[in-house]
Amino acid sequence: MNETGIYVRVSTEEQAQEGFSIRAQEQKLKDYARIKDWQIYKIYADEGISGKDIKGRPAVKELIADVESGKIKNVLVFKIDRLTRSTADLIYLVDTFNKYDCAFNSLLESIDTHTASGRMFLKIIGIFAEFERENIIERTRVGVERKVKEGYSLCTAQASYGYDRAIGERIQTINEEEAEIVREIFDMFVTGGETLTNIARLLNLRGVKTKADKTWDSSKIRRLLKNSNYIGNVRHHIDDPKRETHYDGLHEPILDEEIFIAANELLEKNTRTSITKPPDNEKYFSGFLVCAECGYKLKTYTTFKQLKTRKQKAIGYVCTNRTLKTCHASSMSHKKVEAAFTEYLSQIADFESPEEDITIEQKKQENAKNIAAYENKLKALEAKDKETLELYVSNELSFDEYRAMRTKIEADRAFINAEIERIKLPSDNESDFTKDDIILNLRENWELLTDSEKRTFLRNFVERIVIESTKDEGCYFGEVRVLEVKFTPFS
């Protein structure tokens, strides 16, 4: 017989009333194991602890861990209720024992899973436990259905953003601070024409968190826009479109029904377009393009167009400030950026190190100087932010004016912080390229590099690419030109 684990337990009350001492149980089980010629691995004892469940019982947890690790292959108890008084916990434990090929024995009930009668007894327990589980599920389902039909929000995980529900309360109440954000999101989407991704970006720049204290993304904005809680409804089965139902709720609505309907009609009509997260290799220009008009970095976006037999994917770049409506530079496709970059390369001399031999120490001094300049700009933004708040509090600015100014300030702050972090990043010394590996005539060989190699090259040898995108009135296609490429100097 494999190693046997003996489990004993007694609560303080049981020991006083019934004389179930730990030592008495332990001795009887040792004697029984000796008769069966079982080798005892360890005695697991929970003293003075109730058996209503297995939570808070360190010896049971240790027993389970040793079963799962294969240290013991047989569990012996004095009586089943010493192990647990919960049928559900008993089934869980026996299932665990079976999973790891561990036998189970109870002395007083004469249960031995090595025998047919012992296995049958446990199967009977399992049948009754399964019946009870199904009854609980059925009662819960009926109760939930009734609750929703009566107008009570489920809030099984947490209340919708914009609402709170205190413990013990059946009706959610409006969280005014969050509700204002909800109204603003619908206004930005329906009236302002903002994309889901840009709405999320603007909220993140302002430091607005979700209900779970997370950052926003397009999927969270989409779920919020589709949430009928905001017009006074309660929902059920929202993860199953075929079963999803909506009922009149008892809580107070946050929105008028008209703007909610308009938002959901827009969601149906809009094509799936999203600003991407940190770039794939095919977006190798991401992070290097700088707008010639305002000096801000460009961000990537991806669009999909449904053709007859496939989806066509297109990558593009757009100025960060264009989404904030403070820059008028046109967006540009990746193909046009590639063509403009290639054209620029054709106009410059063969790639060489700069004539000035800038040392690592000089580069560090230059970086420190740039960081100090950016930190001064941050201080100026803090002062401007404070001044803007004072103007709003004194009613010299409307809420819309204040919001617009704050949005611009937060965008500037985010850009400056990103630039500081970029300057602080150490150079990548594990690049696939070294100075000696660089092909002397970059013009002739750029197109031979893979997307991954192009991105690696840019990361190691280019600081920024200043690019211009213009579109004359009445013209469908705009012109894209690279005005400057600043290469990283070698030390």
MARMI-159044 format. One line per field, with one value per residue (C-alpha): residue number from 1; residue in one letter; x negated, y negated, z negated. Coordinates in nm, 4 decimals, always signed. Each point is the difference from the previous one (the first is absolute). Layout:
<nodes>
nr <- (NUM,...)
rest <- (A,...)
xx <- (X,...)
yy <- (Y,...)
zz <- (Z,...)
</nodes>
This chain:
<nodes>
nr <- (1,2,3,4,5,6,7,8,9,10,11,12,13,14,15,16,17,18,19,20,21,22,23,24,25,26,27,28,29,30,31,32,33,34,35,36,37,38,39,40,41,42,43,44,45,46,47,48,49,50,51,52,53,54,55,56,57,58,59,60,61,62,63,64,65,66,67,68,69,70,71,72,73,74,75,76,77,78,79,80,81,82,83,84,85,86,87,88,89,90,91,92,93,94,95,96,97,98,99,100,101,102,103,104,105,106,107,108,109,110,111,112,113,114,115,116,117,118,119,120,121,122,123,124,125,126,127,128,129,130,131,132,133,134,135,136,137,138,139,140,141,142,143,144,145,146,147,148,149,150,151,152,153,154,155,156,157,158,159,160,161,162,163,164,165,166,167,168,169,170,171,172,173,174,175,176,177,178,179,180,181,182,183,184,185,186,187,188,189,190,191,192,193,194,195,196,197,198,199,200,201,202,203,204,205,206,207,208,209,210,211,212,213,214,215,216,217,218,219,220,221,222,223,224,225,226,227,228,229,230,231,232,233,234,235,236,237,238,239,240,241,242,243,244,245,246,247,248,249,250,251,252,253,254,255,256,257,258,259,260,261,262,263,264,265,266,267,268,269,270,271,272,273,274,275,276,277,278,279,280,281,282,283,284,285,286,287,288,289,290,291,292,293,294,295,296,297,298,299,300,301,302,303,304,305,306,307,308,309,310,311,312,313,314,315,316,317,318,319,320,321,322,323,324,325,326,327,328,329,330,331,332,333,334,335,336,337,338,339,340,341,342,343,344,345,346,347,348,349,350,351,352,353,354,355,356,357,358,359,360,361,362,363,364,365,366,367,368,369,370,371,372,373,374,375,376,377,378,379,380,381,382,383,384,385,386,387,388,389,390,391,392,393,394,395,396,397,398,399,400,401,402,403,404,405,406,407,408,409,410,411,412,413,414,415,416,417,418,419,420,421,422,423,424,425,426,427,428,429,430,431,432,433,434,435,436,437,438,439,440,441,442,443,444,445,446,447,448,449,450,451,452,453,454,455,456,457,458,459,460,461,462,463,464,465,466,467,468,469,470,471,472,473,474,475,476,477,478,479,480,481,482,483,484,485,486,487,488,489,490,491)
rest <- (M,N,E,T,G,I,Y,V,R,V,S,T,E,E,Q,A,Q,E,G,F,S,I,R,A,Q,E,Q,K,L,K,D,Y,A,R,I,K,D,W,Q,I,Y,K,I,Y,A,D,E,G,I,S,G,K,D,I,K,G,R,P,A,V,K,E,L,I,A,D,V,E,S,G,K,I,K,N,V,L,V,F,K,I,D,R,L,T,R,S,T,A,D,L,I,Y,L,V,D,T,F,N,K,Y,D,C,A,F,N,S,L,L,E,S,I,D,T,H,T,A,S,G,R,M,F,L,K,I,I,G,I,F,A,E,F,E,R,E,N,I,I,E,R,T,R,V,G,V,E,R,K,V,K,E,G,Y,S,L,C,T,A,Q,A,S,Y,G,Y,D,R,A,I,G,E,R,I,Q,T,I,N,E,E,E,A,E,I,V,R,E,I,F,D,M,F,V,T,G,G,E,T,L,T,N,I,A,R,L,L,N,L,R,G,V,K,T,K,A,D,K,T,W,D,S,S,K,I,R,R,L,L,K,N,S,N,Y,I,G,N,V,R,H,H,I,D,D,P,K,R,E,T,H,Y,D,G,L,H,E,P,I,L,D,E,E,I,F,I,A,A,N,E,L,L,E,K,N,T,R,T,S,I,T,K,P,P,D,N,E,K,Y,F,S,G,F,L,V,C,A,E,C,G,Y,K,L,K,T,Y,T,T,F,K,Q,L,K,T,R,K,Q,K,A,I,G,Y,V,C,T,N,R,T,L,K,T,C,H,A,S,S,M,S,H,K,K,V,E,A,A,F,T,E,Y,L,S,Q,I,A,D,F,E,S,P,E,E,D,I,T,I,E,Q,K,K,Q,E,N,A,K,N,I,A,A,Y,E,N,K,L,K,A,L,E,A,K,D,K,E,T,L,E,L,Y,V,S,N,E,L,S,F,D,E,Y,R,A,M,R,T,K,I,E,A,D,R,A,F,I,N,A,E,I,E,R,I,K,L,P,S,D,N,E,S,D,F,T,K,D,D,I,I,L,N,L,R,E,N,W,E,L,L,T,D,S,E,K,R,T,F,L,R,N,F,V,E,R,I,V,I,E,S,T,K,D,E,G,C,Y,F,G,E,V,R,V,L,E,V,K,F,T,P,F,S)
xx <- (+0.0000,-0.1200,-0.0542,+0.3101,+0.0995,+0.2070,+0.2311,+0.1495,+0.2112,+0.2059,+0.1634,-0.0211,+0.3753,-0.0055,-0.2927,+0.1821,+0.3361,-0.0960,-0.3572,-0.1347,-0.3591,-0.2611,-0.2237,+0.2766,+0.0786,-0.3649,-0.0715,+0.2958,-0.0996,-0.3627,+0.1147,+0.2291,-0.2827,-0.2263,+0.2632,+0.0291,-0.3787,+0.0135,-0.3058,+0.0869,-0.1473,+0.1317,+0.2688,+0.2029,+0.1823,+0.2398,+0.0756,+0.2794,+0.1285,+0.3534,+0.0657,+0.2696,-0.2395,-0.3674,-0.0827,-0.2342,-0.1166,-0.3769,-0.0319,+0.2595,-0.1728,-0.3335,+0.1615,+0.1399,-0.3378,-0.1748,+0.2614,-0.0480,-0.3787,+0.0247,-0.1488,+0.2951,+0.2205,+0.2443,+0.2029,+0.1360,+0.2497,+0.1787,+0.3393,+0.1104,+0.1170,-0.3545,-0.1080,+0.2973,+0.3680,+0.0642,+0.1209,-0.1351,-0.3436,+0.0059,+0.0661,-0.2766,-0.2449,+0.0935,-0.0211,-0.3455,-0.1048,+0.1253,-0.1735,-0.3359,+0.0648,+0.0256,+0.2241,+0.2376,+0.0954,+0.2261,-0.0351,+0.3480,+0.1977,-0.2157,-0.0564,-0.2918,-0.0199,-0.2105,+0.3246,+0.3094,+0.2320,-0.2212,-0.0037,+0.3793,+0.0558,-0.1975,+0.1874,+0.3298,-0.1309,-0.1012,+0.3456,+0.1689,-0.2609,+0.0561,+0.3758,-0.0453,-0.2318,+0.2549,+0.2748,-0.2119,-0.0717,+0.3697,+0.1098,-0.2664,+0.1007,+0.3685,-0.0856,-0.2188,+0.2658,+0.2621,-0.2325,-0.0726,+0.3650,+0.0847,-0.2495,-0.2920,-0.3510,-0.2051,-0.3435,-0.1387,-0.3593,+0.0372,+0.2380,-0.0246,-0.2313,+0.2108,+0.1846,-0.0651,+0.1824,-0.0683,-0.0133,+0.3512,+0.1664,+0.2067,+0.0100,-0.3118,-0.0417,-0.1690,-0.3641,+0.0094,-0.3726,+0.0006,+0.3370,-0.1457,-0.2750,+0.2659,+0.1880,-0.3270,-0.0903,+0.3357,-0.0339,-0.3528,+0.1131,+0.3351,-0.0527,-0.3774,-0.0564,-0.2915,-0.1108,+0.0263,-0.3774,-0.0460,+0.2689,-0.1899,-0.3257,+0.1398,+0.1374,-0.3332,-0.1883,+0.2241,-0.0598,+0.3625,+0.0148,+0.2581,+0.2139,-0.2730,-0.2650,-0.1379,-0.0799,+0.2544,-0.0161,+0.2313,+0.1733,+0.0892,+0.1398,+0.2037,+0.1491,+0.0859,+0.1755,+0.2085,+0.1002,+0.3750,-0.0338,-0.0538,+0.3567,+0.1571,-0.0066,-0.1373,-0.1674,-0.0369,-0.2130,-0.2032,-0.2738,+0.2436,+0.1615,+0.2665,+0.1176,-0.0707,+0.3050,+0.0769,+0.2633,+0.1148,-0.2156,+0.0776,-0.3148,-0.0274,-0.1290,-0.3090,+0.0735,+0.2876,+0.1079,-0.0621,-0.3776,-0.0274,+0.1819,-0.2123,-0.3213,+0.1021,+0.1052,-0.3464,-0.1625,+0.1864,-0.0993,-0.3631,-0.2721,-0.2412,-0.2934,-0.2352,-0.3179,-0.2588,-0.2013,-0.3823,-0.0954,-0.0435,-0.2967,+0.2157,+0.0560,-0.3715,+0.0281,+0.2089,-0.1677,-0.2357,+0.2365,+0.0349,+0.2591,-0.1623,+0.2933,+0.0155,-0.3007,+0.2012,-0.0521,+0.2241,+0.1888,+0.0996,+0.3435,+0.1284,+0.3081,+0.1711,+0.2049,+0.2184,-0.0643,+0.1891,-0.2293,-0.2101,-0.0586,-0.2507,-0.2207,-0.1502,-0.2462,-0.0247,-0.1353,+0.1687,-0.1203,+0.0883,+0.1253,+0.2326,+0.2245,+0.0058,+0.0877,-0.3048,-0.1918,+0.1188,-0.2588,+0.1602,-0.0266,-0.2248,-0.0233,-0.2993,-0.0668,-0.0264,-0.2328,-0.2186,-0.0104,-0.0836,-0.2756,-0.1502,+0.0132,-0.1797,-0.2702,-0.0557,-0.0825,-0.2637,-0.3560,-0.0946,+0.0632,-0.3035,-0.0719,+0.0373,-0.3136,-0.0002,-0.1191,+0.2485,-0.1091,+0.2235,-0.0650,+0.1054,+0.3142,+0.0814,-0.0443,+0.2279,+0.2639,-0.0194,+0.0440,+0.3052,+0.1543,-0.0461,+0.1705,+0.2933,+0.0302,+0.0210,+0.2822,+0.1763,-0.0225,+0.1476,+0.2848,+0.0684,+0.0299,+0.2267,+0.2141,+0.0414,+0.0827,+0.2615,+0.1666,+0.0112,+0.1621,+0.2622,+0.0751,+0.0402,+0.2453,-0.2312,-0.0026,+0.2958,-0.0190,-0.0530,-0.2844,-0.1557,+0.0286,-0.1602,-0.2909,-0.0535,+0.0012,-0.2698,-0.2086,+0.0229,-0.0983,-0.3044,-0.0924,+0.0282,-0.2154,-0.2720,-0.0079,-0.0284,-0.2914,-0.1768,+0.0408,-0.1293,-0.3126,-0.0601,+0.0198,-0.3409,-0.1223,+0.0623,-0.3397,+0.1467,+0.1099,-0.0357,-0.1976,-0.3353,-0.1801,-0.2137,+0.3053,+0.1815,+0.0032,-0.1811,+0.2514,+0.3281,+0.1891,-0.0485,+0.0598,+0.2842,+0.2622,-0.1893,+0.0452,+0.2876,+0.2542,-0.1716,-0.3425,+0.1350,+0.1434,-0.3241,-0.1964,+0.2258,-0.0173,-0.3771,-0.0939,+0.2908,+0.1309,+0.2870,+0.1494,+0.1671,+0.2820,+0.2536,+0.3425,+0.1941,+0.3196,+0.1155,+0.3663,+0.1982,-0.2716,+0.0730,-0.3605,-0.2512,-0.3742,-0.2383,-0.3578,-0.2840,-0.1641,-0.2734,-0.1458,-0.2096,-0.2414,-0.1363,-0.3702,-0.2565,-0.2194)
yy <- (+0.0000,-0.3494,-0.2675,-0.0767,-0.3387,+0.0048,-0.2973,-0.0815,-0.2935,-0.1045,-0.3265,-0.1278,+0.0508,+0.3586,+0.0954,-0.1338,+0.1647,+0.3263,+0.0718,+0.0048,-0.0726,-0.0395,+0.2558,+0.2628,-0.0326,+0.0075,+0.3180,+0.1932,-0.0984,+0.1006,+0.3401,+0.0419,-0.0899,+0.2517,+0.2741,-0.0909,-0.0101,-0.3605,-0.2186,-0.3325,-0.3046,-0.2720,-0.0905,-0.3072,-0.1571,-0.2962,-0.0557,-0.2247,-0.0736,+0.0450,+0.2445,-0.2000,-0.0648,+0.0358,-0.3707,-0.1090,+0.3544,+0.0147,+0.3764,+0.0783,-0.2374,+0.1680,+0.3421,-0.1073,-0.1411,+0.3275,+0.1990,-0.2227,+0.0324,+0.3812,+0.0287,+0.1994,+0.2514,+0.0853,-0.2208,+0.1428,-0.1772,+0.1038,-0.1105,-0.1852,-0.3045,-0.0297,-0.0862,-0.2271,-0.0468,-0.1575,+0.2362,-0.2309,-0.0073,+0.3795,+0.0458,-0.2480,+0.1876,+0.3435,-0.1297,-0.1337,+0.3341,+0.1829,-0.2422,+0.0722,+0.3752,-0.0258,+0.2411,-0.1167,+0.1876,-0.0749,+0.2207,-0.0295,+0.0075,+0.2903,-0.1811,+0.1282,-0.1106,+0.3068,+0.2015,-0.0011,-0.0949,-0.2928,-0.1337,+0.0442,-0.1935,-0.2974,+0.0120,-0.0225,-0.3029,-0.1493,+0.0523,-0.1813,-0.2790,-0.0470,-0.0101,-0.2693,-0.2022,+0.0072,-0.1066,-0.2946,-0.1037,+0.0232,-0.2010,-0.2617,-0.0303,-0.0447,-0.2559,-0.1997,+0.0002,-0.1239,-0.2670,-0.1407,+0.0022,-0.1962,-0.2681,+0.0653,-0.0210,+0.3148,-0.1654,+0.3494,-0.1264,-0.3728,-0.2780,-0.1577,-0.2997,-0.2987,+0.1910,+0.1306,+0.2638,+0.0229,+0.3383,+0.1102,-0.2464,+0.1385,-0.3122,-0.1688,-0.3745,-0.2562,-0.0847,-0.3636,-0.0282,+0.3113,-0.0861,-0.3259,+0.2014,+0.2304,-0.2987,-0.1415,+0.3288,+0.0139,-0.3673,+0.0517,+0.3002,-0.1251,-0.3768,-0.0312,+0.2844,+0.1434,+0.3594,+0.2540,+0.0199,-0.3747,-0.0329,+0.2611,-0.1833,-0.3356,+0.1537,+0.1662,-0.3254,-0.1691,+0.2785,+0.1201,+0.3622,+0.2719,+0.1458,+0.2578,-0.2747,+0.1017,-0.1972,-0.0348,+0.1628,+0.0134,+0.3211,-0.1514,-0.3115,+0.2192,+0.1983,-0.3229,-0.1423,+0.3181,+0.0104,-0.0602,-0.0530,-0.3652,-0.0426,+0.1780,+0.3619,+0.3112,+0.2690,+0.3756,+0.2495,-0.2841,+0.2441,+0.2022,-0.2080,+0.2677,-0.0074,-0.3645,-0.1719,-0.3525,-0.1020,-0.3284,-0.0659,-0.1638,-0.2140,-0.3571,-0.0424,-0.2076,-0.0685,-0.0949,+0.2864,-0.2033,-0.0312,+0.3671,+0.1117,-0.2344,+0.1399,+0.3596,-0.0798,-0.1483,+0.3110,+0.2097,-0.2225,-0.0659,+0.2101,+0.1686,-0.2416,-0.0082,-0.1742,+0.2669,+0.0671,+0.0209,+0.0785,+0.3250,+0.0303,-0.0974,-0.3391,-0.0623,-0.3791,-0.0205,-0.2123,-0.1770,-0.2210,-0.3613,-0.2409,-0.2877,-0.2295,+0.0295,+0.2091,+0.2776,+0.3677,+0.1928,+0.3067,+0.3041,+0.1211,+0.3033,+0.0191,+0.2991,-0.0029,+0.2955,+0.1103,+0.2765,+0.2813,-0.1454,-0.2846,-0.2598,-0.1426,-0.3470,-0.1655,-0.3748,-0.2771,-0.3096,-0.2893,+0.0303,-0.3592,+0.0564,+0.2137,-0.2887,-0.2350,-0.2209,+0.1053,+0.0086,+0.2389,+0.2730,+0.3669,+0.2081,+0.3620,+0.2178,+0.0401,-0.3764,-0.0338,+0.2775,-0.1722,-0.3378,+0.1533,+0.1778,-0.3271,-0.1803,+0.2666,-0.0421,-0.3673,+0.0432,+0.1239,+0.3547,+0.0722,-0.0879,-0.0992,-0.3729,-0.2000,-0.1169,+0.2741,-0.0287,+0.1991,+0.1928,-0.2613,-0.2805,+0.1940,+0.0413,-0.3739,-0.0738,+0.2404,-0.1577,-0.3428,+0.1165,+0.1657,-0.3183,-0.2000,+0.2408,-0.0089,-0.3796,+0.0387,+0.2347,-0.2614,-0.2572,+0.2396,+0.0518,-0.3758,-0.0261,+0.2861,-0.1719,-0.3315,+0.1700,+0.1571,-0.3354,-0.1632,+0.2739,-0.0209,-0.3785,+0.0511,-0.1728,+0.3192,+0.2165,+0.3724,+0.0729,-0.2539,+0.1401,+0.3568,-0.0901,-0.1786,+0.2857,+0.2516,-0.1959,-0.0345,+0.3732,+0.0838,-0.2286,+0.1535,+0.3549,-0.0847,-0.1631,+0.2918,+0.2411,-0.1989,-0.0013,+0.3765,+0.0448,-0.2040,+0.1974,+0.3381,+0.1691,+0.0706,+0.3496,+0.1657,+0.3354,-0.1137,+0.2188,-0.2884,-0.1499,-0.2931,+0.2369,+0.1938,-0.2993,+0.0096,-0.3088,-0.0896,-0.0079,-0.1320,+0.3199,+0.2453,-0.1377,+0.1830,+0.3298,-0.0021,+0.1877,-0.1905,+0.1251,-0.1103,-0.3420,-0.0540,+0.1171,-0.2413,-0.2923,+0.0815,-0.0024,-0.2717,-0.2459,-0.2422,-0.1544,-0.0481,-0.3377,+0.0521,-0.2263,+0.0941,-0.2600,+0.0169,-0.2834,-0.0933,+0.2152,+0.2644,+0.3536,+0.1082,-0.2000,-0.0362,+0.1545,-0.1235,+0.0835,-0.3306,+0.1295,+0.3236,-0.0399,+0.2903,+0.1136,-0.0969,+0.2695,-0.0338)
zz <- (+0.0000,+0.0804,-0.2629,-0.2108,-0.1363,-0.3187,-0.0586,-0.3406,-0.1131,-0.2993,-0.0993,-0.3571,-0.0485,+0.1305,-0.2211,-0.3064,+0.0803,+0.1702,-0.1090,+0.3550,-0.0846,+0.2713,-0.1685,-0.0238,+0.3711,+0.0891,-0.1982,+0.1442,+0.3550,-0.0584,-0.1264,+0.3029,+0.2380,-0.1737,+0.0454,+0.3701,+0.0281,+0.1288,-0.0383,-0.1639,+0.1746,-0.2332,-0.2543,+0.1039,-0.2958,-0.0270,-0.3676,-0.1255,+0.3519,+0.1332,+0.2854,+0.1790,+0.2914,+0.0913,-0.0097,-0.2761,-0.0691,+0.0604,-0.0499,+0.2686,+0.2411,-0.0692,+0.0527,+0.3375,+0.1062,-0.0879,+0.1942,+0.3049,-0.0226,-0.0201,-0.3488,-0.1303,+0.1826,-0.2782,-0.2387,-0.3254,-0.2302,-0.3219,+0.1351,+0.3128,-0.1961,-0.1419,+0.3539,+0.0751,-0.0807,+0.3419,+0.2721,+0.2693,-0.1664,-0.0386,+0.3717,+0.0804,-0.2225,+0.1349,+0.3584,-0.0817,-0.1485,+0.3094,+0.2333,-0.1619,-0.0436,-0.3788,-0.1957,-0.2775,-0.3194,-0.2974,-0.3087,-0.1617,+0.3292,+0.1265,+0.3276,+0.2019,+0.3621,+0.0707,-0.0370,+0.2246,-0.2873,-0.0967,+0.3543,+0.0279,-0.3234,+0.1325,+0.3316,-0.1883,-0.1898,+0.3338,+0.1500,-0.2888,+0.0122,+0.3741,-0.0558,-0.2652,+0.2281,+0.2831,-0.2414,-0.1169,+0.3607,+0.0899,-0.3050,+0.0702,+0.3679,-0.0858,-0.2685,+0.2357,+0.2739,-0.2472,-0.1355,+0.3481,+0.1045,-0.3152,+0.1046,-0.2322,+0.1462,-0.0467,-0.0467,-0.0579,+0.0292,-0.0438,+0.0944,+0.3442,+0.0309,-0.1066,-0.2726,-0.3507,-0.2000,-0.3706,-0.1699,-0.0887,+0.2392,+0.2885,+0.2176,+0.1388,-0.0417,+0.2252,-0.0648,+0.1161,+0.0725,+0.2185,+0.1539,+0.1325,+0.1734,+0.1502,+0.1443,+0.1308,+0.1734,+0.1784,+0.0967,+0.1383,+0.2023,+0.1315,+0.0239,+0.0131,+0.2454,-0.2007,+0.0543,-0.2796,-0.0243,-0.0206,-0.2665,-0.2040,+0.0631,-0.1128,-0.3197,-0.0735,+0.0590,-0.2555,-0.2502,+0.0007,-0.1152,+0.0626,-0.2780,-0.0618,-0.0146,+0.3416,+0.3134,+0.2783,+0.3442,+0.3002,-0.1111,-0.3407,+0.1724,+0.2357,-0.2913,-0.1803,+0.3084,+0.0314,-0.3680,-0.0265,-0.3771,+0.0849,+0.1327,-0.2981,+0.1230,-0.1661,+0.2078,-0.0178,+0.1997,+0.1543,+0.1056,+0.2124,+0.2797,+0.0590,-0.3633,-0.0870,-0.1508,-0.1249,-0.2541,-0.1540,-0.3050,-0.3319,+0.0017,+0.1285,+0.3600,+0.0804,+0.3688,+0.2244,+0.2225,+0.3186,-0.0418,-0.1014,+0.3156,+0.2133,-0.1476,+0.0671,+0.3557,+0.0546,-0.1447,+0.2550,+0.2923,-0.0870,+0.1589,-0.2381,-0.0179,-0.2937,-0.1045,-0.0638,-0.3125,+0.0068,+0.3581,+0.1841,+0.2330,+0.2985,-0.1673,-0.0162,+0.0290,-0.3186,-0.2666,+0.2401,+0.2013,-0.1169,+0.1386,+0.1903,-0.0851,-0.3798,-0.1032,-0.1642,+0.0690,+0.2362,-0.1160,+0.2004,+0.0983,+0.1855,+0.2205,+0.1574,+0.3190,+0.0905,+0.3580,+0.1781,-0.1091,-0.2809,-0.2400,+0.1163,-0.2732,+0.0220,-0.2397,-0.0429,-0.2204,-0.1403,-0.2143,-0.3679,-0.0027,+0.2954,-0.2196,-0.2483,+0.2890,-0.0633,+0.3142,+0.3605,+0.1450,+0.2090,-0.0871,+0.2239,+0.1064,-0.0790,+0.3729,+0.0468,-0.2982,+0.1427,+0.3393,-0.1572,-0.2132,+0.3009,+0.1983,-0.2824,-0.0084,+0.3710,-0.0546,-0.2723,+0.0101,-0.0832,-0.3656,-0.2066,-0.3557,-0.0643,+0.0550,-0.3587,-0.2294,-0.2881,-0.3032,-0.2369,-0.2704,+0.2345,+0.0874,-0.3703,-0.0552,+0.2943,-0.1364,-0.3467,+0.1556,+0.1992,-0.3062,-0.2033,+0.2757,+0.0071,-0.3803,+0.0158,+0.2525,-0.2420,-0.2753,+0.2360,+0.0809,-0.3715,-0.0448,+0.3031,-0.1289,-0.3370,+0.1670,+0.2206,-0.3030,-0.1797,+0.3040,+0.0125,-0.3740,+0.0258,+0.2928,+0.2490,+0.2093,+0.1010,-0.0652,+0.3714,+0.0193,-0.3157,+0.1280,+0.3337,-0.1680,-0.2468,+0.2852,+0.1819,-0.3171,-0.0728,+0.3575,-0.0272,-0.3337,+0.1360,+0.3005,-0.2122,-0.2438,+0.2925,+0.1424,-0.3364,-0.0268,+0.3550,-0.0757,-0.3200,+0.1778,+0.0361,+0.3489,+0.1322,+0.0176,+0.1026,+0.3422,+0.3062,+0.1518,-0.0937,+0.1583,+0.2058,+0.1180,+0.1450,+0.3780,+0.1206,+0.2666,-0.1904,+0.3011,+0.1985,-0.2814,-0.2154,+0.2034,-0.0412,-0.3781,-0.1615,-0.2116,-0.3149,+0.1269,+0.0969,-0.3478,-0.1608,+0.2177,-0.0893,-0.3714,+0.0025,+0.2476,+0.0298,-0.2622,+0.1936,+0.3433,+0.0544,+0.2488,+0.1665,+0.1347,+0.1961,+0.1984,+0.2270,-0.0072,+0.2378,+0.0271,-0.1163,-0.0406,-0.2031,+0.0357,-0.2535,-0.0317,-0.2392,-0.0941,-0.2280,-0.1329,-0.3108,-0.0338,-0.3351,-0.0192,-0.0665,-0.3069)
</nodes>
